[in-house]
């Protein structure tokens, strides 16, 4: 949409940076999070992770985002991308469901389950919890994840949708009893 020679791009906000204006993208929704926004944020994260695109996933995190994933600690988008490439090289046919657990101001707690197999064909269901903290622009600046893997048989798989985001009509964790 044109506005007197300037363009408004959804999800961006102009920030005065001295001479002239620069555009600073925002990662919507932004805190503080009411229920609807927190739920939207969780589903957007789930959808992004199900693409298995490390750059797309990392774009939702602040440039200096701090992570703890299981026993790994690292910081920054470059390290996030490297981590996700390693993860999805090992965790094949990855499918994930996230569910909002709690939220307050700029923090969201999530529980999640994902299924994958290794390069030997062994299937696993991973159960985890994440704690997220967001900056004012809506980027995740801190992520802490605790995850446990449970071996399953291929017949026990529950997440069988085609690779990519979970279909809108597929049940969530609570509906599946997970």
Secondary structure as UniProt FT lines:
FT   STRAND          2..3
FT   TURN            4..5
FT   STRAND          6..7
FT   TURN            10..11
FT   STRAND          12..16
FT   STRAND          21..25
FT   HELIX           35..51
FT   HELIX           54..58
FT   TURN            59..60
FT   STRAND          61..69
FT   TURN            70..71
FT   STRAND          72..75
FT   HELIX           77..90
FT   STRAND          92..104
FT   TURN            105..106
FT   STRAND          107..117
FT   TURN            119..120
FT   STRAND          123..134
FT   TURN            136..137
FT   STRAND          140..152
FT   HELIX           154..156
FT   TURN            168..169
FT   HELIX           173..176
//
